[in-house]
Amino acid sequence: MPANIRYRKKPVVVEAIQFTGSMASKVEIEAEYERVFNFQDGKLVIPTLEGDLTADRGDWIIRGTAGEVYPVKPEIFLTIYEPE
């Protein structure tokens, strides 16, 4: 019997905060996720296992199911996630 070729992504609930590009937004994200991030030229620099990722104003900062934190562009975020 052939293997399935179509798979559906399992629903996952994540925590997310939208980054506004301000220092206040940086402080809010750090407090929520209990981590410290660099802030350079209005961008948030987030260390990940794949290296540093930069969040621009409007990007969503997500904490995944394993505790990992990473940025997601707003247009991608809105196609994948909805409020719980």
mmCIF file of the N, C-alpha and C atoms, coordinates in Angstrom:
data_MODEL
# 
_entry.id   MODEL 
# 
loop_
_atom_site.group_PDB 
_atom_site.id 
_atom_site.type_symbol 
_atom_site.label_atom_id 
_atom_site.label_alt_id 
_atom_site.label_comp_id 
_atom_site.label_asym_id 
_atom_site.label_entity_id 
_atom_site.label_seq_id 
_atom_site.pdbx_PDB_ins_code 
_atom_site.Cartn_x 
_atom_site.Cartn_y 
_atom_site.Cartn_z 
_atom_site.occupancy 
_atom_site.B_iso_or_equiv 
_atom_site.pdbx_formal_charge 
_atom_site.auth_seq_id 
_atom_site.auth_comp_id 
_atom_site.auth_asym_id 
_atom_site.auth_atom_id 
_atom_site.pdbx_PDB_model_num 
ATOM 1   N N  . MET A 1 1  ? 0.850  -1.168 0.000  1.00 0.00 ? 1  MET A N  1 
ATOM 2   C CA . MET A 1 1  ? 0.000  0.000  0.000  1.00 0.00 ? 1  MET A CA 1 
ATOM 3   C C  . MET A 1 1  ? 0.902  1.239  0.000  1.00 0.00 ? 1  MET A C  1 
ATOM 4   N N  . PRO A 1 2  ? 0.628  2.227  -0.859 1.00 0.00 ? 2  PRO A N  1 
ATOM 5   C CA . PRO A 1 2  ? 1.470  3.422  -0.908 1.00 0.00 ? 2  PRO A CA 1 
ATOM 6   C C  . PRO A 1 2  ? 1.291  4.288  0.345  1.00 0.00 ? 2  PRO A C  1 
ATOM 7   N N  . ALA A 1 3  ? 2.322  4.983  0.680  1.00 0.00 ? 3  ALA A N  1 
ATOM 8   C CA . ALA A 1 3  ? 2.278  5.895  1.830  1.00 0.00 ? 3  ALA A CA 1 
ATOM 9   C C  . ALA A 1 3  ? 1.436  7.123  1.501  1.00 0.00 ? 3  ALA A C  1 
ATOM 10  N N  . ASN A 1 4  ? 0.873  7.733  2.507  1.00 0.00 ? 4  ASN A N  1 
ATOM 11  C CA . ASN A 1 4  ? 0.139  8.977  2.300  1.00 0.00 ? 4  ASN A CA 1 
ATOM 12  C C  . ASN A 1 4  ? 1.076  10.034 1.743  1.00 0.00 ? 4  ASN A C  1 
ATOM 13  N N  . ILE A 1 5  ? 0.547  10.907 0.910  1.00 0.00 ? 5  ILE A N  1 
ATOM 14  C CA . ILE A 1 5  ? 1.361  12.001 0.398  1.00 0.00 ? 5  ILE A CA 1 
ATOM 15  C C  . ILE A 1 5  ? 0.862  13.353 0.884  1.00 0.00 ? 5  ILE A C  1 
ATOM 16  N N  . ARG A 1 6  ? -0.284 13.356 1.535  1.00 0.00 ? 6  ARG A N  1 
ATOM 17  C CA . ARG A 1 6  ? -0.826 14.602 2.071  1.00 0.00 ? 6  ARG A CA 1 
ATOM 18  C C  . ARG A 1 6  ? -0.885 14.527 3.586  1.00 0.00 ? 6  ARG A C  1 
ATOM 19  N N  . TYR A 1 7  ? -0.418 15.580 4.230  1.00 0.00 ? 7  TYR A N  1 
ATOM 20  C CA . TYR A 1 7  ? -0.407 15.639 5.687  1.00 0.00 ? 7  TYR A CA 1 
ATOM 21  C C  . TYR A 1 7  ? -0.925 16.998 6.128  1.00 0.00 ? 7  TYR A C  1 
ATOM 22  N N  . ARG A 1 8  ? -1.605 17.021 7.237  1.00 0.00 ? 8  ARG A N  1 
ATOM 23  C CA . ARG A 1 8  ? -2.115 18.257 7.817  1.00 0.00 ? 8  ARG A CA 1 
ATOM 24  C C  . ARG A 1 8  ? -1.247 18.623 9.022  1.00 0.00 ? 8  ARG A C  1 
ATOM 25  N N  . LYS A 1 9  ? -0.922 19.890 9.150  1.00 0.00 ? 9  LYS A N  1 
ATOM 26  C CA . LYS A 1 9  ? -0.139 20.355 10.288 1.00 0.00 ? 9  LYS A CA 1 
ATOM 27  C C  . LYS A 1 9  ? -0.987 20.291 11.547 1.00 0.00 ? 9  LYS A C  1 
ATOM 28  N N  . LYS A 1 10 ? -0.423 19.709 12.613 1.00 0.00 ? 10 LYS A N  1 
ATOM 29  C CA . LYS A 1 10 ? -1.138 19.614 13.882 1.00 0.00 ? 10 LYS A CA 1 
ATOM 30  C C  . LYS A 1 10 ? -1.351 21.007 14.457 1.00 0.00 ? 10 LYS A C  1 
ATOM 31  N N  . PRO A 1 11 ? -2.495 21.239 15.081 1.00 0.00 ? 11 PRO A N  1 
ATOM 32  C CA . PRO A 1 11 ? -2.687 22.551 15.707 1.00 0.00 ? 11 PRO A CA 1 
ATOM 33  C C  . PRO A 1 11 ? -1.740 22.736 16.886 1.00 0.00 ? 11 PRO A C  1 
ATOM 34  N N  . VAL A 1 12 ? -1.143 23.903 16.942 1.00 0.00 ? 12 VAL A N  1 
ATOM 35  C CA . VAL A 1 12 ? -0.193 24.234 17.995 1.00 0.00 ? 12 VAL A CA 1 
ATOM 36  C C  . VAL A 1 12 ? -0.546 25.615 18.532 1.00 0.00 ? 12 VAL A C  1 
ATOM 37  N N  . VAL A 1 13 ? -0.551 25.755 19.836 1.00 0.00 ? 13 VAL A N  1 
ATOM 38  C CA . VAL A 1 13 ? -0.797 27.054 20.452 1.00 0.00 ? 13 VAL A CA 1 
ATOM 39  C C  . VAL A 1 13 ? 0.556  27.651 20.832 1.00 0.00 ? 13 VAL A C  1 
ATOM 40  N N  . VAL A 1 14 ? 0.791  28.899 20.410 1.00 0.00 ? 14 VAL A N  1 
ATOM 41  C CA . VAL A 1 14 ? 2.029  29.592 20.738 1.00 0.00 ? 14 VAL A CA 1 
ATOM 42  C C  . VAL A 1 14 ? 1.712  30.911 21.426 1.00 0.00 ? 14 VAL A C  1 
ATOM 43  N N  . GLU A 1 15 ? 2.665  31.437 22.153 1.00 0.00 ? 15 GLU A N  1 
ATOM 44  C CA . GLU A 1 15 ? 2.557  32.783 22.706 1.00 0.00 ? 15 GLU A CA 1 
ATOM 45  C C  . GLU A 1 15 ? 3.175  33.726 21.683 1.00 0.00 ? 15 GLU A C  1 
ATOM 46  N N  . ALA A 1 16 ? 2.568  34.907 21.484 1.00 0.00 ? 16 ALA A N  1 
ATOM 47  C CA . ALA A 1 16 ? 3.106  35.856 20.513 1.00 0.00 ? 16 ALA A CA 1 
ATOM 48  C C  . ALA A 1 16 ? 2.837  37.284 20.950 1.00 0.00 ? 16 ALA A C  1 
ATOM 49  N N  . ILE A 1 17 ? 3.828  38.144 20.746 1.00 0.00 ? 17 ILE A N  1 
ATOM 50  C CA . ILE A 1 17 ? 3.716  39.570 21.015 1.00 0.00 ? 17 ILE A CA 1 
ATOM 51  C C  . ILE A 1 17 ? 4.218  40.299 19.774 1.00 0.00 ? 17 ILE A C  1 
ATOM 52  N N  . GLN A 1 18 ? 3.480  41.303 19.316 1.00 0.00 ? 18 GLN A N  1 
ATOM 53  C CA . GLN A 1 18 ? 3.926  42.059 18.149 1.00 0.00 ? 18 GLN A CA 1 
ATOM 54  C C  . GLN A 1 18 ? 4.931  43.127 18.580 1.00 0.00 ? 18 GLN A C  1 
ATOM 55  N N  . PHE A 1 19 ? 6.072  43.158 17.900 1.00 0.00 ? 19 PHE A N  1 
ATOM 56  C CA . PHE A 1 19 ? 7.147  44.111 18.177 1.00 0.00 ? 19 PHE A CA 1 
ATOM 57  C C  . PHE A 1 19 ? 6.834  45.430 17.469 1.00 0.00 ? 19 PHE A C  1 
ATOM 58  N N  . THR A 1 20 ? 6.858  46.533 18.208 1.00 0.00 ? 20 THR A N  1 
ATOM 59  C CA . THR A 1 20 ? 6.507  47.838 17.632 1.00 0.00 ? 20 THR A CA 1 
ATOM 60  C C  . THR A 1 20 ? 7.716  48.628 17.160 1.00 0.00 ? 20 THR A C  1 
ATOM 61  N N  . GLY A 1 21 ? 8.915  48.130 17.428 1.00 0.00 ? 21 GLY A N  1 
ATOM 62  C CA . GLY A 1 21 ? 10.120 48.849 17.043 1.00 0.00 ? 21 GLY A CA 1 
ATOM 63  C C  . GLY A 1 21 ? 10.622 49.796 18.110 1.00 0.00 ? 21 GLY A C  1 
ATOM 64  N N  . SER A 1 22 ? 9.938  49.846 19.245 1.00 0.00 ? 22 SER A N  1 
ATOM 65  C CA . SER A 1 22 ? 10.330 50.769 20.310 1.00 0.00 ? 22 SER A CA 1 
ATOM 66  C C  . SER A 1 22 ? 11.088 50.043 21.416 1.00 0.00 ? 22 SER A C  1 
ATOM 67  N N  . MET A 1 23 ? 11.781 50.826 22.210 1.00 0.00 ? 23 MET A N  1 
ATOM 68  C CA . MET A 1 23 ? 12.470 50.272 23.379 1.00 0.00 ? 23 MET A CA 1 
ATOM 69  C C  . MET A 1 23 ? 11.459 49.704 24.371 1.00 0.00 ? 23 MET A C  1 
ATOM 70  N N  . ALA A 1 24 ? 10.303 50.361 24.520 1.00 0.00 ? 24 ALA A N  1 
ATOM 71  C CA . ALA A 1 24 ? 9.258  49.862 25.426 1.00 0.00 ? 24 ALA A CA 1 
ATOM 72  C C  . ALA A 1 24 ? 8.775  48.485 24.983 1.00 0.00 ? 24 ALA A C  1 
ATOM 73  N N  . SER A 1 25 ? 8.651  48.282 23.680 1.00 0.00 ? 25 SER A N  1 
ATOM 74  C CA . SER A 1 25 ? 8.227  46.984 23.154 1.00 0.00 ? 25 SER A CA 1 
ATOM 75  C C  . SER A 1 25 ? 9.281  45.920 23.455 1.00 0.00 ? 25 SER A C  1 
ATOM 76  N N  . LYS A 1 26 ? 10.555 46.283 23.294 1.00 0.00 ? 26 LYS A N  1 
ATOM 77  C CA . LYS A 1 26 ? 11.657 45.371 23.615 1.00 0.00 ? 26 LYS A CA 1 
ATOM 78  C C  . LYS A 1 26 ? 11.569 44.940 25.075 1.00 0.00 ? 26 LYS A C  1 
ATOM 79  N N  . VAL A 1 27 ? 11.375 45.909 25.966 1.00 0.00 ? 27 VAL A N  1 
ATOM 80  C CA . VAL A 1 27 ? 11.304 45.624 27.405 1.00 0.00 ? 27 VAL A CA 1 
ATOM 81  C C  . VAL A 1 27 ? 10.113 44.719 27.711 1.00 0.00 ? 27 VAL A C  1 
ATOM 82  N N  . GLU A 1 28 ? 8.968  44.968 27.072 1.00 0.00 ? 28 GLU A N  1 
ATOM 83  C CA . GLU A 1 28 ? 7.785  44.130 27.279 1.00 0.00 ? 28 GLU A CA 1 
ATOM 84  C C  . GLU A 1 28 ? 8.044  42.689 26.840 1.00 0.00 ? 28 GLU A C  1 
ATOM 85  N N  . ILE A 1 29 ? 8.669  42.518 25.692 1.00 0.00 ? 29 ILE A N  1 
ATOM 86  C CA . ILE A 1 29 ? 8.958  41.175 25.176 1.00 0.00 ? 29 ILE A CA 1 
ATOM 87  C C  . ILE A 1 29 ? 9.952  40.468 26.085 1.00 0.00 ? 29 ILE A C  1 
ATOM 88  N N  . GLU A 1 30 ? 10.982 41.187 26.535 1.00 0.00 ? 30 GLU A N  1 
ATOM 89  C CA . GLU A 1 30 ? 11.960 40.584 27.444 1.00 0.00 ? 30 GLU A CA 1 
ATOM 90  C C  . GLU A 1 30 ? 11.308 40.143 28.746 1.00 0.00 ? 30 GLU A C  1 
ATOM 91  N N  . ALA A 1 31 ? 10.422 40.962 29.285 1.00 0.00 ? 31 ALA A N  1 
ATOM 92  C CA . ALA A 1 31 ? 9.743  40.614 30.534 1.00 0.00 ? 31 ALA A CA 1 
ATOM 93  C C  . ALA A 1 31 ? 8.853  39.388 30.353 1.00 0.00 ? 31 ALA A C  1 
ATOM 94  N N  . GLU A 1 32 ? 8.123  39.342 29.255 1.00 0.00 ? 32 GLU A N  1 
ATOM 95  C CA . GLU A 1 32 ? 7.206  38.227 29.005 1.00 0.00 ? 32 GLU A CA 1 
ATOM 96  C C  . GLU A 1 32 ? 7.962  36.912 28.807 1.00 0.00 ? 32 GLU A C  1 
ATOM 97  N N  . TYR A 1 33 ? 9.046  36.965 28.049 1.00 0.00 ? 33 TYR A N  1 
ATOM 98  C CA . TYR A 1 33 ? 9.776  35.740 27.712 1.00 0.00 ? 33 TYR A CA 1 
ATOM 99  C C  . TYR A 1 33 ? 10.973 35.480 28.621 1.00 0.00 ? 33 TYR A C  1 
ATOM 100 N N  . GLU A 1 34 ? 11.203 36.392 29.587 1.00 0.00 ? 34 GLU A N  1 
ATOM 101 C CA . GLU A 1 34 ? 12.282 36.248 30.568 1.00 0.00 ? 34 GLU A CA 1 
ATOM 102 C C  . GLU A 1 34 ? 13.632 36.014 29.897 1.00 0.00 ? 34 GLU A C  1 
ATOM 103 N N  . ARG A 1 35 ? 13.901 36.836 28.890 1.00 0.00 ? 35 ARG A N  1 
ATOM 104 C CA . ARG A 1 35 ? 15.169 36.795 28.156 1.00 0.00 ? 35 ARG A CA 1 
ATOM 105 C C  . ARG A 1 35 ? 15.598 38.216 27.835 1.00 0.00 ? 35 ARG A C  1 
ATOM 106 N N  . VAL A 1 36 ? 16.874 38.389 27.522 1.00 0.00 ? 36 VAL A N  1 
ATOM 107 C CA . VAL A 1 36 ? 17.394 39.692 27.137 1.00 0.00 ? 36 VAL A CA 1 
ATOM 108 C C  . VAL A 1 36 ? 17.774 39.639 25.659 1.00 0.00 ? 36 VAL A C  1 
ATOM 109 N N  . PHE A 1 37 ? 17.331 40.647 24.901 1.00 0.00 ? 37 PHE A N  1 
ATOM 110 C CA . PHE A 1 37 ? 17.623 40.715 23.469 1.00 0.00 ? 37 PHE A CA 1 
ATOM 111 C C  . PHE A 1 37 ? 18.368 41.998 23.155 1.00 0.00 ? 37 PHE A C  1 
ATOM 112 N N  . ASN A 1 38 ? 19.186 41.986 22.137 1.00 0.00 ? 38 ASN A N  1 
ATOM 113 C CA . ASN A 1 38 ? 19.856 43.195 21.675 1.00 0.00 ? 38 ASN A CA 1 
ATOM 114 C C  . ASN A 1 38 ? 18.856 44.048 20.905 1.00 0.00 ? 38 ASN A C  1 
ATOM 115 N N  . PHE A 1 39 ? 19.068 45.347 20.937 1.00 0.00 ? 39 PHE A N  1 
ATOM 116 C CA . PHE A 1 39 ? 18.205 46.304 20.256 1.00 0.00 ? 39 PHE A CA 1 
ATOM 117 C C  . PHE A 1 39 ? 19.125 47.224 19.461 1.00 0.00 ? 39 PHE A C  1 
ATOM 118 N N  . GLN A 1 40 ? 19.031 47.138 18.119 1.00 0.00 ? 40 GLN A N  1 
ATOM 119 C CA . GLN A 1 40 ? 19.918 47.919 17.263 1.00 0.00 ? 40 GLN A CA 1 
ATOM 120 C C  . GLN A 1 40 ? 19.119 48.576 16.151 1.00 0.00 ? 40 GLN A C  1 
ATOM 121 N N  . ASP A 1 41 ? 19.199 49.891 16.064 1.00 0.00 ? 41 ASP A N  1 
ATOM 122 C CA . ASP A 1 41 ? 18.538 50.645 14.986 1.00 0.00 ? 41 ASP A CA 1 
ATOM 123 C C  . ASP A 1 41 ? 17.051 50.320 14.864 1.00 0.00 ? 41 ASP A C  1 
ATOM 124 N N  . GLY A 1 42 ? 16.368 50.188 16.009 1.00 0.00 ? 42 GLY A N  1 
ATOM 125 C CA . GLY A 1 42 ? 14.936 49.914 15.998 1.00 0.00 ? 42 GLY A CA 1 
ATOM 126 C C  . GLY A 1 42 ? 14.579 48.481 15.666 1.00 0.00 ? 42 GLY A C  1 
ATOM 127 N N  . LYS A 1 43 ? 15.570 47.600 15.673 1.00 0.00 ? 43 LYS A N  1 
ATOM 128 C CA . LYS A 1 43 ? 15.336 46.178 15.383 1.00 0.00 ? 43 LYS A CA 1 
ATOM 129 C C  . LYS A 1 43 ? 15.715 45.350 16.609 1.00 0.00 ? 43 LYS A C  1 
ATOM 130 N N  . LEU A 1 44 ? 15.028 44.249 16.771 1.00 0.00 ? 44 LEU A N  1 
ATOM 131 C CA . LEU A 1 44 ? 15.291 43.341 17.881 1.00 0.00 ? 44 LEU A CA 1 
ATOM 132 C C  . LEU A 1 44 ? 16.113 42.173 17.345 1.00 0.00 ? 44 LEU A C  1 
ATOM 133 N N  . VAL A 1 45 ? 17.225 41.881 17.977 1.00 0.00 ? 45 VAL A N  1 
ATOM 134 C CA . VAL A 1 45 ? 18.089 40.776 17.555 1.00 0.00 ? 45 VAL A CA 1 
ATOM 135 C C  . VAL A 1 45 ? 17.843 39.605 18.497 1.00 0.00 ? 45 VAL A C  1 
ATOM 136 N N  . ILE A 1 46 ? 17.387 38.490 17.921 1.00 0.00 ? 46 ILE A N  1 
ATOM 137 C CA . ILE A 1 46 ? 16.984 37.328 18.719 1.00 0.00 ? 46 ILE A CA 1 
ATOM 138 C C  . ILE A 1 46 ? 17.922 36.158 18.426 1.00 0.00 ? 46 ILE A C  1 
ATOM 139 N N  . PRO A 1 47 ? 18.667 35.706 19.438 1.00 0.00 ? 47 PRO A N  1 
ATOM 140 C CA . PRO A 1 47 ? 19.512 34.534 19.224 1.00 0.00 ? 47 PRO A CA 1 
ATOM 141 C C  . PRO A 1 47 ? 18.662 33.268 19.147 1.00 0.00 ? 47 PRO A C  1 
ATOM 142 N N  . THR A 1 48 ? 18.933 32.449 18.137 1.00 0.00 ? 48 THR A N  1 
ATOM 143 C CA . THR A 1 48 ? 18.233 31.166 17.982 1.00 0.00 ? 48 THR A CA 1 
ATOM 144 C C  . THR A 1 48 ? 19.272 30.076 17.752 1.00 0.00 ? 48 THR A C  1 
ATOM 145 N N  . LEU A 1 49 ? 18.832 28.844 17.715 1.00 0.00 ? 49 LEU A N  1 
ATOM 146 C CA . LEU A 1 49 ? 19.753 27.739 17.440 1.00 0.00 ? 49 LEU A CA 1 
ATOM 147 C C  . LEU A 1 49 ? 20.349 27.843 16.045 1.00 0.00 ? 49 LEU A C  1 
ATOM 148 N N  . GLU A 1 50 ? 19.644 28.517 15.132 1.00 0.00 ? 50 GLU A N  1 
ATOM 149 C CA . GLU A 1 50 ? 20.118 28.686 13.757 1.00 0.00 ? 50 GLU A CA 1 
ATOM 150 C C  . GLU A 1 50 ? 20.957 29.946 13.582 1.00 0.00 ? 50 GLU A C  1 
ATOM 151 N N  . GLY A 1 51 ? 21.176 30.699 14.657 1.00 0.00 ? 51 GLY A N  1 
ATOM 152 C CA . GLY A 1 51 ? 21.908 31.956 14.589 1.00 0.00 ? 51 GLY A CA 1 
ATOM 153 C C  . GLY A 1 51 ? 20.998 33.115 14.946 1.00 0.00 ? 51 GLY A C  1 
ATOM 154 N N  . ASP A 1 52 ? 21.543 34.323 14.906 1.00 0.00 ? 52 ASP A N  1 
ATOM 155 C CA . ASP A 1 52 ? 20.757 35.504 15.251 1.00 0.00 ? 52 ASP A CA 1 
ATOM 156 C C  . ASP A 1 52 ? 19.755 35.830 14.156 1.00 0.00 ? 52 ASP A C  1 
ATOM 157 N N  . LEU A 1 53 ? 18.511 36.124 14.569 1.00 0.00 ? 53 LEU A N  1 
ATOM 158 C CA . LEU A 1 53 ? 17.471 36.567 13.645 1.00 0.00 ? 53 LEU A CA 1 
ATOM 159 C C  . LEU A 1 53 ? 17.057 37.969 14.053 1.00 0.00 ? 53 LEU A C  1 
ATOM 160 N N  . THR A 1 54 ? 16.729 38.798 13.082 1.00 0.00 ? 54 THR A N  1 
ATOM 161 C CA . THR A 1 54 ? 16.362 40.178 13.342 1.00 0.00 ? 54 THR A CA 1 
ATOM 162 C C  . THR A 1 54 ? 14.872 40.377 13.158 1.00 0.00 ? 54 THR A C  1 
ATOM 163 N N  . ALA A 1 55 ? 14.247 41.006 14.147 1.00 0.00 ? 55 ALA A N  1 
ATOM 164 C CA . ALA A 1 55 ? 12.820 41.332 14.067 1.00 0.00 ? 55 ALA A CA 1 
ATOM 165 C C  . ALA A 1 55 ? 12.681 42.810 13.731 1.00 0.00 ? 55 ALA A C  1 
ATOM 166 N N  . ASP A 1 56 ? 11.906 43.095 12.702 1.00 0.00 ? 56 ASP A N  1 
ATOM 167 C CA . ASP A 1 56 ? 11.606 44.465 12.313 1.00 0.00 ? 56 ASP A CA 1 
ATOM 168 C C  . ASP A 1 56 ? 10.315 44.910 12.986 1.00 0.00 ? 56 ASP A C  1 
ATOM 169 N N  . ARG A 1 57 ? 10.052 46.202 12.928 1.00 0.00 ? 57 ARG A N  1 
ATOM 170 C CA . ARG A 1 57 ? 8.793  46.742 13.447 1.00 0.00 ? 57 ARG A CA 1 
ATOM 171 C C  . ARG A 1 57 ? 7.624  46.019 12.779 1.00 0.00 ? 57 ARG A C  1 
ATOM 172 N N  . GLY A 1 58 ? 6.678  45.538 13.603 1.00 0.00 ? 58 GLY A N  1 
ATOM 173 C CA . GLY A 1 58 ? 5.503  44.829 13.098 1.00 0.00 ? 58 GLY A CA 1 
ATOM 174 C C  . GLY A 1 58 ? 5.629  43.320 13.115 1.00 0.00 ? 58 GLY A C  1 
ATOM 175 N N  . ASP A 1 59 ? 6.851  42.803 13.231 1.00 0.00 ? 59 ASP A N  1 
ATOM 176 C CA . ASP A 1 59 ? 7.031  41.355 13.304 1.00 0.00 ? 59 ASP A CA 1 
ATOM 177 C C  . ASP A 1 59 ? 6.464  40.826 14.619 1.00 0.00 ? 59 ASP A C  1 
ATOM 178 N N  . TRP A 1 60 ? 6.044  39.595 14.594 1.00 0.00 ? 60 TRP A N  1 
ATOM 179 C CA . TRP A 1 60 ? 5.554  38.927 15.802 1.00 0.00 ? 60 TRP A CA 1 
ATOM 180 C C  . TRP A 1 60 ? 6.694  38.120 16.396 1.00 0.00 ? 60 TRP A C  1 
ATOM 181 N N  . ILE A 1 61 ? 6.832  38.191 17.720 1.00 0.00 ? 61 ILE A N  1 
ATOM 182 C CA . ILE A 1 61 ? 7.840  37.415 18.432 1.00 0.00 ? 61 ILE A CA 1 
ATOM 183 C C  . ILE A 1 61 ? 7.105  36.266 19.112 1.00 0.00 ? 61 ILE A C  1 
ATOM 184 N N  . ILE A 1 62 ? 7.474  35.061 18.742 1.00 0.00 ? 62 ILE A N  1 
ATOM 185 C CA . ILE A 1 62 ? 6.750  33.861 19.161 1.00 0.00 ? 62 ILE A CA 1 
ATOM 186 C C  . ILE A 1 62 ? 7.604  33.020 20.094 1.00 0.00 ? 62 ILE A C  1 
ATOM 187 N N  . ARG A 1 63 ? 6.949  32.451 21.107 1.00 0.00 ? 63 ARG A N  1 
ATOM 188 C CA . ARG A 1 63 ? 7.581  31.406 21.911 1.00 0.00 ? 63 ARG A CA 1 
ATOM 189 C C  . ARG A 1 63 ? 6.888  30.113 21.531 1.00 0.00 ? 63 ARG A C  1 
ATOM 190 N N  . GLY A 1 64 ? 7.651  29.186 20.979 1.00 0.00 ? 64 GLY A N  1 
ATOM 191 C CA . GLY A 1 64 ? 7.102  27.916 20.523 1.00 0.00 ? 64 GLY A CA 1 
ATOM 192 C C  . GLY A 1 64 ? 6.902  26.928 21.653 1.00 0.00 ? 64 GLY A C  1 
ATOM 193 N N  . THR A 1 65 ? 6.453  25.748 21.295 1.00 0.00 ? 65 THR A N  1 
ATOM 194 C CA . THR A 1 65 ? 6.110  24.722 22.273 1.00 0.00 ? 65 THR A CA 1 
ATOM 195 C C  . THR A 1 65 ? 7.310  24.209 23.060 1.00 0.00 ? 65 THR A C  1 
ATOM 196 N N  . ALA A 1 66 ? 8.524  24.333 22.511 1.00 0.00 ? 66 ALA A N  1 
ATOM 197 C CA . ALA A 1 66 ? 9.725  23.883 23.211 1.00 0.00 ? 66 ALA A CA 1 
ATOM 198 C C  . ALA A 1 66 ? 10.446 25.039 23.908 1.00 0.00 ? 66 ALA A C  1 
ATOM 199 N N  . GLY A 1 67 ? 9.790  26.216 23.979 1.00 0.00 ? 67 GLY A N  1 
ATOM 200 C CA . GLY A 1 67 ? 10.378 27.363 24.642 1.00 0.00 ? 67 GLY A CA 1 
ATOM 201 C C  . GLY A 1 67 ? 11.240 28.227 23.741 1.00 0.00 ? 67 GLY A C  1 
ATOM 202 N N  . GLU A 1 68 ? 11.396 27.848 22.485 1.00 0.00 ? 68 GLU A N  1 
ATOM 203 C CA . GLU A 1 68 ? 12.207 28.623 21.559 1.00 0.00 ? 68 GLU A CA 1 
ATOM 204 C C  . GLU A 1 68 ? 11.505 29.943 21.203 1.00 0.00 ? 68 GLU A C  1 
ATOM 205 N N  . VAL A 1 69 ? 12.285 30.998 21.009 1.00 0.00 ? 69 VAL A N  1 
ATOM 206 C CA . VAL A 1 69 ? 11.741 32.313 20.686 1.00 0.00 ? 69 VAL A CA 1 
ATOM 207 C C  . VAL A 1 69 ? 12.271 32.716 19.317 1.00 0.00 ? 69 VAL A C  1 
ATOM 208 N N  . TYR A 1 70 ? 11.384 33.191 18.441 1.00 0.00 ? 70 TYR A N  1 
ATOM 209 C CA . TYR A 1 70 ? 11.806 33.570 17.094 1.00 0.00 ? 70 TYR A CA 1 
ATOM 210 C C  . TYR A 1 70 ? 10.809 34.564 16.494 1.00 0.00 ? 70 TYR A C  1 
ATOM 211 N N  . PRO A 1 71 ? 11.274 35.379 15.528 1.00 0.00 ? 71 PRO A N  1 
ATOM 212 C CA . PRO A 1 71 ? 10.385 36.349 14.890 1.00 0.00 ? 71 PRO A CA 1 
ATOM 213 C C  . PRO A 1 71 ? 9.662  35.734 13.685 1.00 0.00 ? 71 PRO A C  1 
ATOM 214 N N  . VAL A 1 72 ? 8.464  36.255 13.434 1.00 0.00 ? 72 VAL A N  1 
ATOM 215 C CA . VAL A 1 72 ? 7.682  35.843 12.259 1.00 0.00 ? 72 VAL A CA 1 
ATOM 216 C C  . VAL A 1 72 ? 7.126  37.115 11.611 1.00 0.00 ? 72 VAL A C  1 
ATOM 217 N N  . LYS A 1 73 ? 7.280  37.232 10.311 1.00 0.00 ? 73 LYS A N  1 
ATOM 218 C CA . LYS A 1 73 ? 6.750  38.376 9.576  1.00 0.00 ? 73 LYS A CA 1 
ATOM 219 C C  . LYS A 1 73 ? 5.228  38.399 9.692  1.00 0.00 ? 73 LYS A C  1 
ATOM 220 N N  . PRO A 1 74 ? 4.627  39.603 9.778  1.00 0.00 ? 74 PRO A N  1 
ATOM 221 C CA . PRO A 1 74 ? 3.181  39.701 10.010 1.00 0.00 ? 74 PRO A CA 1 
ATOM 222 C C  . PRO A 1 74 ? 2.335  38.998 8.953  1.00 0.00 ? 74 PRO A C  1 
ATOM 223 N N  . GLU A 1 75 ? 2.734  39.072 7.692  1.00 0.00 ? 75 GLU A N  1 
ATOM 224 C CA . GLU A 1 75 ? 1.926  38.427 6.646  1.00 0.00 ? 75 GLU A CA 1 
ATOM 225 C C  . GLU A 1 75 ? 1.939  36.909 6.774  1.00 0.00 ? 75 GLU A C  1 
ATOM 226 N N  . ILE A 1 76 ? 3.018  36.344 7.263  1.00 0.00 ? 76 ILE A N  1 
ATOM 227 C CA . ILE A 1 76 ? 3.086  34.894 7.494  1.00 0.00 ? 76 ILE A CA 1 
ATOM 228 C C  . ILE A 1 76 ? 2.316  34.543 8.757  1.00 0.00 ? 76 ILE A C  1 
ATOM 229 N N  . PHE A 1 77 ? 2.517  35.343 9.814  1.00 0.00 ? 77 PHE A N  1 
ATOM 230 C CA . PHE A 1 77 ? 1.832  35.104 11.077 1.00 0.00 ? 77 PHE A CA 1 
ATOM 231 C C  . PHE A 1 77 ? 0.318  35.023 10.870 1.00 0.00 ? 77 PHE A C  1 
ATOM 232 N N  . LEU A 1 78 ? -0.237 35.965 10.125 1.00 0.00 ? 78 LEU A N  1 
ATOM 233 C CA . LEU A 1 78 ? -1.699 36.023 9.931  1.00 0.00 ? 78 LEU A CA 1 
ATOM 234 C C  . LEU A 1 78 ? -2.254 34.857 9.107  1.00 0.00 ? 78 LEU A C  1 
ATOM 235 N N  . THR A 1 79 ? -1.414 34.220 8.304  1.00 0.00 ? 79 THR A N  1 
ATOM 236 C CA . THR A 1 79 ? -1.892 33.066 7.536  1.00 0.00 ? 79 THR A CA 1 
ATOM 237 C C  . THR A 1 79 ? -1.809 31.767 8.337  1.00 0.00 ? 79 THR A C  1 
ATOM 238 N N  . ILE A 1 80 ? -0.969 31.747 9.372  1.00 0.00 ? 80 ILE A N  1 
ATOM 239 C CA . ILE A 1 80 ? -0.756 30.522 10.145 1.00 0.00 ? 80 ILE A CA 1 
ATOM 240 C C  . ILE A 1 80 ? -1.517 30.511 11.471 1.00 0.00 ? 80 ILE A C  1 
ATOM 241 N N  . TYR A 1 81 ? -1.579 31.661 12.134 1.00 0.00 ? 81 TYR A N  1 
ATOM 242 C CA . TYR A 1 81 ? -2.124 31.730 13.495 1.00 0.00 ? 81 TYR A CA 1 
ATOM 243 C C  . TYR A 1 81 ? -3.404 32.544 13.563 1.00 0.00 ? 81 TYR A C  1 
ATOM 244 N N  . GLU A 1 82 ? -4.244 32.182 14.528 1.00 0.00 ? 82 GLU A N  1 
ATOM 245 C CA . GLU A 1 82 ? -5.449 32.949 14.825 1.00 0.00 ? 82 GLU A CA 1 
ATOM 246 C C  . GLU A 1 82 ? -5.588 32.994 16.337 1.00 0.00 ? 82 GLU A C  1 
ATOM 247 N N  . PRO A 1 83 ? -6.285 33.992 16.875 1.00 0.00 ? 83 PRO A N  1 
ATOM 248 C CA . PRO A 1 83 ? -6.443 34.058 18.331 1.00 0.00 ? 83 PRO A CA 1 
ATOM 249 C C  . PRO A 1 83 ? -7.131 32.817 18.883 1.00 0.00 ? 83 PRO A C  1 
ATOM 250 N N  . GLU A 1 84 ? -6.724 32.405 20.058 1.00 0.00 ? 84 GLU A N  1 
ATOM 251 C CA . GLU A 1 84 ? -7.316 31.211 20.686 1.00 0.00 ? 84 GLU A CA 1 
ATOM 252 C C  . GLU A 1 84 ? -8.579 31.583 21.401 1.00 0.00 ? 84 GLU A C  1 
# 
